[in-house]
Amino acid sequence: MSTKVPKVTFNNGYEMPIIGLGTYARKAEPGQYRQAVEWGLETGYRHIDTASVYKNEQEVGEAIEKKIRDGLITREDIFVTNKLWNDRHAENDVIPALKESLEQMKLDYFDLYLIHWPVSVNAKGEDTAIDYIETWKGMEKAVKLGLVKSIGVSNFNEEQLERLLRNAHIKPVVNQVEINPTFTQHQLVNFCKGKSIVPVAYTPLGLISEARPEFIGKDVIKTDPKLGEIAEKYGKTRAQIALRYLTQRGIPVIPKSFSKSRIEENFNIFDFELSKEEINIVDSYNINHRCVPGKVFENCTYYAF
Ligand SMILES: NC(=O)c1ccc[n+]([C@@H]2O[C@H](COP(=O)([O-])OP(=O)(O)OC[C@H]3O[C@@H](n4cnc5c(N)ncnc54)[C@H](OP(=O)(O)O)[C@@H]3O)[C@@H](O)[C@H]2O)c1
């Protein structure tokens, strides 16, 4: 595919493709992550999102290595994001954790490294209440050592971002949070943009894809005829309309799929434009519903939601 993918520019001057391939799965067969990333790179994705907690770094790294070896891409052509897990928040744990991830993926640097959640826990999952300001000092060291180009956060609220900005020497470039048509997050998005922090949408398909029983009844977006009409008008799917809606709001998206056709479908969103009215229709599905509330962390000191 020869699609030209728009990029966003960070407050430090680096750029990131507005669509990336997500790689989180609750369950995967051996080789499934590797295959998905290979299909993604073949399709034209040049931005891959992973995290140490996804336990897929080795396979994702192997897919990247293969496509570099095959001559499809160079390391410089792609943008790789990884994330520090919550049990490595002590300032002196950041660099060792990062180096382990680089080694797993056989890479020399990440384009972007995120604090995955503001909360910190021990190996048993108990709150250790390490202040994310301490963690950030370790993240800043990573930039100085040349192990990462940019650093950012994920799952932070406004107050936490404000506090981080007051204490940081290096500003975070992104806040990766859940954003989708049933969780539109206008306030946090505007706040981030006002601080020159790029809001990145995880779980961008939201209830369009989710089939967990707790969501039944909330997922009218899957059947509502108005969205069906918009999709039909452009010859697209509901999922593509959701991703286009987000990117037209200037929000990068990182949809995940293990299916070749859906990996391609999700990438194929740059040849049409939604009107203002259509954007408003998609906005009207907002029910402030979080698919990823991080409930296991809700008793932690730095829980954000
Ligand atoms: N920072 C964080 O705390 C955080 C939290 C959650 C996610 N993330 C990142 O964000 C990425 C995306 O989020 P996500 O995986 O939760 O949700 P998502 O990308 O919105 O949805 C993924 C689900 O939708 C299905 N799907 C994919 N394309 C589809 C399409 N075109 N039509 C219908 N269904 C489709 C996938 O199934 P198939 O695989 O069968 O296609 C999968 O079950 C993750 O993979 C991860 O990299 C980060």
The ligand as an ORCA input file, in Angstrom:
! r2SCAN-3c Opt
* xyz 0 1
  N      -1.274      2.443     27.733
  C      -2.192      1.578     28.127
  O      -2.489      1.427     29.327
  C      -2.897      0.757     27.098
  C      -4.099      0.102     27.418
  C      -4.740     -0.620     26.425
  C      -4.198     -0.696     25.157
  N      -3.006     -0.087     24.866
  C      -2.398     -0.165     23.508
  O      -3.372      0.216     22.559
  C      -3.569     -0.830     21.612
  C      -5.001     -0.837     21.130
  O      -5.905     -1.010     22.191
  P      -6.758     -2.361     22.381
  O      -6.003     -3.512     21.806
  O      -7.164     -2.396     23.807
  O      -8.104     -2.058     21.576
  P      -8.503     -1.785     20.054
  O      -7.299     -1.696     19.196
  O      -9.463     -0.669     20.060
  O      -9.321     -3.096     19.711
  C      -8.695     -4.336     19.569
  C      -9.787     -5.381     19.402
  O     -10.600     -5.062     18.286
  C     -10.583     -6.077     17.310
  N     -10.476     -5.377     16.018
  C      -9.360     -4.878     15.428
  N      -9.672     -4.264     14.283
  C     -10.999     -4.370     14.122
  C     -11.902     -3.935     13.123
  N     -11.477     -3.276     12.061
  N     -13.215     -4.218     13.308
  C     -13.659     -4.872     14.413
  N     -12.844     -5.330     15.381
  C     -11.532     -5.073     15.236
  C      -9.388     -6.934     17.636
  O      -9.624     -8.282     17.344
  P      -8.708     -9.085     16.251
  O      -7.311     -9.128     16.794
  O      -9.359    -10.420     16.201
  O      -8.809     -8.313     14.974
  C      -9.244     -6.750     19.134
  O     -10.086     -7.643     19.825
  C      -3.149     -2.082     22.409
  O      -2.940     -3.183     21.572
  C      -1.938     -1.574     23.115
  O      -0.834     -1.523     22.223
  C      -2.361      0.659     25.814
*
